[in-house]
Amino acid sequence: WREGRSAAPRSCCRCGPLVTAVSVAGTSGIRCCLLSRRRPAPAHMAVGKRLWLRIGYAAVGTLFGFSAFLAWNVGFRQPWTAAMGGLSGVLALWTLITHIMYVQDFWRTWLKGLRLFLFIGMLFSVLAVVGIISFLTLAVTKHQSLSDPNSYYLSSIWSLMSLKWSFLLSLYAHRYRKEFADINILSDF
């Protein structure tokens, strides 16, 4: 980019009026404020109420998952419910890490990591669905009670919670990857 040639201000979908169209030797291009040296904070970095709610929700989900792991391992001696509660806590923790890395702008340089998180979320979604079906089948065939803390119904509920967190992990990894991929496309100009 050569400065000083015919430059006219334009607007960008993300950055507003700081985008400049520059014509050099018959070619025109767009220079985004994300590429300039005096760049403002990008629109995706604005940490609003919704993002703070997502972070808080993932933190609470992490605490609930790990507390279920401890409660059903120590108190009730039901290893399957403890395992699915622990898996739910780990997936909530991954979702929390995804949001924190988004706030810290870490994903811009590591889009393959978001692809990995997307794959992990989809893999555990499939495993959670298999767990829900298996535990419901076991609970029905063994005629277990819904109010029994050692029944497989609670294992299927924690499998459902694991499905929720794996879906949210995949969803936010996909959204963040799409957003940062758009920014990387802009930086190619």
C-alpha positions in Angstrom: 0.0 0.0 0.0 1.3 3.3 -0.9 0.2 6.2 1.1 -0.7 9.6 -0.5 -2.2 8.3 -3.7 -5.9 8.8 -4.3 -7.4 7.7 -1.0 -11.1 8.0 -0.3 -12.7 7.1 3.0 -15.3 4.3 2.9 -17.0 2.2 5.6 -16.5 -1.4 6.6 -19.0 -3.8 8.1 -16.9 -4.1 11.2 -14.8 -1.0 11.5 -16.9 1.9 10.3 -15.4 4.9 8.6 -11.7 4.0 9.1 -11.4 1.9 5.9 -9.6 3.5 3.1 -9.7 2.6 -0.6 -6.4 3.2 -2.3 -5.7 3.2 -6.0 -2.2 2.3 -7.0 -1.2 1.8 -10.7 -4.8 1.1 -11.8 -5.7 -1.3 -9.0 -7.9 -0.5 -6.1 -8.1 -2.2 -2.8 -9.5 -1.8 0.7 -7.4 -1.3 3.7 -9.2 -2.1 6.9 -8.6 -0.5 10.3 -7.8 -3.9 11.6 -4.7 -3.8 9.5 -3.5 -0.3 10.3 -1.1 0.6 13.0 -3.5 2.8 14.9 -6.3 0.3 15.2 -9.2 0.6 17.6 -10.5 -2.4 19.6 -12.3 -4.6 17.1 -16.0 -5.1 17.4 -15.7 -8.7 18.4 -13.5 -7.8 21.4 -16.3 -5.7 23.1 -17.0 -7.7 26.2 -20.7 -7.1 26.7 -23.3 -8.4 29.1 -24.1 -11.4 27.0 -20.5 -12.6 26.9 -20.1 -12.1 30.7 -23.3 -14.2 31.2 -21.9 -16.9 29.0 -18.7 -16.9 31.0 -20.6 -17.0 34.3 -23.0 -19.7 33.1 -20.0 -21.9 32.0 -18.3 -21.3 35.4 -21.4 -22.4 37.3 -21.8 -25.4 35.0 -18.2 -26.4 35.8 -18.8 -26.1 39.5 -22.1 -28.1 39.3 -20.4 -30.8 37.2 -17.5 -31.3 39.5 -19.7 -31.2 42.6 -21.9 -34.0 41.0 -18.7 -36.0 40.3 -17.7 -35.7 44.0 -21.2 -36.3 45.4 -21.9 -39.4 43.4 -18.4 -40.8 43.9 -18.1 -40.2 47.6 -21.7 -40.0 48.9 -23.9 -42.2 46.8 -21.3 -44.6 45.3 -22.8 -44.5 41.8 -19.9 -44.4 39.4 -21.9 -43.9 36.2 -23.6 -40.8 37.5 -20.3 -39.5 38.8 -18.6 -40.1 35.5 -21.3 -38.3 33.5 -21.4 -35.4 36.0 -17.6 -35.1 35.8 -17.8 -35.2 32.0 -20.4 -32.4 32.1 -18.1 -30.4 34.3 -15.1 -30.9 32.0 -17.2 -29.9 28.9 -18.4 -26.8 30.8 -14.8 -26.0 31.6 -13.8 -26.3 27.9 -16.6 -24.0 27.1 -15.4 -21.5 29.7 -11.9 -21.7 28.4 -13.2 -21.1 24.9 -14.9 -17.9 26.0 -11.9 -16.7 28.0 -9.6 -17.3 25.1 -12.0 -15.3 22.9 -11.9 -12.4 25.3 -8.1 -12.5 25.3 -8.0 -12.6 21.5 -6.1 -15.8 21.5 -8.1 -17.5 18.7 -7.0 -15.1 16.0 -3.7 -16.8 15.8 -4.9 -20.4 16.4 -7.9 -21.2 14.2 -6.9 -24.9 14.2 -7.5 -24.9 18.0 -11.1 -23.8 17.4 -11.5 -26.6 14.8 -10.2 -29.1 17.4 -12.7 -27.8 20.0 -15.5 -28.1 17.4 -14.5 -31.7 16.7 -14.3 -32.5 20.4 -17.7 -31.0 21.0 -19.2 -33.1 18.2 -17.5 -36.3 19.4 -18.8 -35.9 22.9 -22.3 -35.0 21.6 -22.4 -38.4 20.0 -21.1 -40.1 23.2 -23.7 -38.2 25.3 -26.6 -39.3 23.1 -25.3 -42.9 23.3 -25.1 -42.5 27.1 -28.7 -41.1 27.3 -30.1 -44.0 25.3 -28.1 -46.6 27.2 -28.9 -45.3 30.7 -32.6 -44.9 30.0 -32.7 -48.4 28.6 -31.0 -49.8 31.7 -33.2 -47.9 34.0 -36.4 -49.1 32.3 -35.3 -52.7 32.0 -34.3 -52.8 35.7 -37.5 -51.1 36.8 -35.7 -48.5 38.8 -37.4 -45.7 40.6 -37.1 -42.0 39.6 -36.5 -40.9 43.2 -33.6 -43.4 43.8 -30.3 -41.5 43.9 -28.5 -44.7 42.7 -30.8 -45.2 39.6 -29.7 -44.9 36.0 -32.2 -42.1 35.4 -29.8 -39.6 37.1 -27.0 -40.9 34.9 -29.1 -40.2 31.8 -29.9 -36.7 33.1 -26.2 -36.0 33.5 -25.6 -37.4 30.1 -28.2 -34.9 28.9 -26.2 -32.1 30.7 -23.0 -33.4 28.9 -24.9 -33.2 25.6 -25.8 -29.6 26.4 -22.3 -28.6 27.2 -20.8 -30.4 24.2 -23.4 -28.7 21.9 -22.5 -25.3 23.4 -18.8 -26.0 23.0 -19.3 -26.9 19.3 -21.6 -23.9 18.8 -19.3 -21.3 20.2 -16.2 -22.8 18.6 -18.0 -22.6 15.3 -19.1 -19.0 15.8 -15.7 -17.8 17.0 -13.9 -19.7 14.2 -16.3 -18.1 11.6 -15.7 -14.7 13.1 -11.9 -14.9 13.1 -11.8 -16.6 9.7 -13.6 -13.5 8.4 -11.0 -11.2 10.0 -8.2 -13.3 8.5 -9.8 -13.0 5.1 -9.8 -9.2 5.6 -6.1 -9.3 6.5 -5.2 -11.0 3.2 -5.9 -7.7 1.3 
